[in-house]
Amino acid sequence: MHNSPIRRHIGQVFIPVRDMERSARWYGKLLGFDPGVPSHGGTILDVPTEEGPGLVLDANRPDFTADGPPRFFFWTDDIAATAEHLQRLEARITSPVEDIGSVVFIQFEDPDGNALMVCQRANS
C-alpha cells in the first residue's frame, strides 16, 4: 500500500447549473431551504447541508453537458413521500422507486438535466 497526501474525505460536491436564479429556487424547493443570495458574482450558491460534504450550485461553466449517471445521492427516511414531493415539483423522474436490497431509491433530473438520486436505507 502506498501513502498518499490526498485524504479520502470529500470536501465539496459541485452541481453545474446554467441559470443560477432558476436552479437556486428549484433546489430550495427540492431540499426545503431559503437559497439566499449567491456569491462570486452570482455564480456560486452554497446549499446548506446537514452533514457530510458541502454542496454547491456552480454557474461558472454554463456550456456543460449533463450526461451520465448520478454522481452522488441524497438520503431520505421516506421514499414514498420523496416520490410525491418530486411529482409536485414536476421533476423529470427517470426511474421508478427501486428496491435493491440494501436501499430503495428513485432517480430524477434537475432543470438542467443533471442526474440525481435519493436513497432510503432498506431498514428505515
C-alpha positions in Angstrom: 0.0 0.0 0.0 1.3 3.4 -0.9 0.8 6.5 1.2 -0.9 9.5 -0.4 -1.1 13.1 0.6 -4.7 13.2 -0.6 -7.2 12.4 2.1 -10.2 10.1 1.5 -12.6 12.8 2.5 -14.9 14.6 0.1 -14.9 18.3 0.8 -17.5 19.7 -1.7 -19.7 18.4 -4.4 -20.4 20.8 -7.3 -23.6 20.7 -9.4 -23.2 22.6 -12.6 -26.2 24.9 -13.5 -27.0 27.2 -16.3 -29.4 29.6 -14.7 -28.5 30.3 -11.1 -31.7 32.0 -10.2 -33.9 29.2 -11.5 -31.7 26.5 -10.1 -31.5 28.2 -6.7 -35.3 28.3 -6.5 -35.7 24.7 -7.6 -33.1 23.3 -5.2 -34.6 25.4 -2.4 -37.9 23.8 -3.0 -36.4 20.3 -3.5 -34.4 20.4 -0.2 -36.5 22.9 1.8 -34.2 25.8 2.3 -34.1 29.6 1.5 -31.4 29.9 -1.2 -30.4 33.4 -0.2 -28.0 35.3 -2.4 -25.3 33.6 -4.5 -21.7 34.6 -4.0 -18.8 35.0 -6.5 -20.7 37.4 -8.8 -23.9 35.3 -8.7 -22.2 32.1 -9.9 -21.9 30.1 -6.7 -24.6 29.1 -4.2 -23.7 27.1 -1.1 -26.5 24.7 -0.3 -26.9 24.2 3.5 -26.3 20.5 4.3 -26.9 18.6 7.5 -23.7 16.5 7.4 -21.1 15.2 5.0 -19.5 17.1 2.2 -20.7 20.6 1.2 -23.0 21.0 -1.8 -22.6 23.9 -4.3 -24.6 25.1 -7.3 -22.0 26.3 -9.8 -22.9 28.5 -12.8 -19.3 29.3 -13.9 -19.4 27.0 -16.9 -23.0 27.1 -18.4 -21.9 25.2 -21.5 -21.6 21.8 -19.6 -23.3 18.6 -20.8 -25.4 16.8 -18.2 -24.9 13.3 -19.1 -24.0 10.1 -17.2 -25.4 8.6 -14.1 -25.9 10.3 -10.7 -22.6 11.3 -9.1 -24.0 11.2 -5.6 -27.3 10.7 -3.8 -29.4 12.3 -1.0 -30.7 10.3 1.9 -34.4 10.2 2.8 -36.3 8.4 5.6 -39.5 8.2 3.4 -39.1 7.2 -0.2 -42.8 7.4 -0.9 -43.1 10.9 0.4 -40.0 11.8 -1.7 -41.6 10.4 -4.9 -44.7 12.5 -4.2 -42.5 15.6 -3.5 -40.7 15.1 -6.8 -44.0 14.8 -8.6 -45.3 18.0 -7.1 -42.1 19.8 -8.2 -42.7 18.3 -11.7 -39.2 16.9 -11.7 -38.4 14.6 -14.6 -38.4 11.2 -12.8 -36.1 8.8 -14.7 -36.6 5.6 -12.7 -39.4 4.1 -10.7 -38.8 3.5 -7.0 -36.4 0.5 -7.0 -35.5 -1.8 -4.2 -32.1 -3.4 -4.5 -32.0 -4.9 -1.1 -29.7 -2.6 0.9 -31.5 0.6 -0.3 -34.7 1.7 -2.0 -34.0 4.6 -4.5 -35.5 6.9 -7.1 -33.7 8.8 -9.8 -34.6 12.1 -11.4 -33.2 15.2 -13.1 -32.9 18.8 -12.1 -33.9 21.5 -14.6 -30.5 21.4 -16.3 -30.7 17.6 -16.8 -28.3 16.7 -14.0 -29.0 13.1 -12.9 -29.9 13.0 -9.2 -30.8 10.2 -6.8 -32.5 9.8 -3.4 -32.0 6.6 -1.3 -33.7 5.2 1.7 -31.9 2.5 3.8 -33.8 -0.8 3.5 -34.4 -0.9 7.2 -35.8 2.7 7.6 
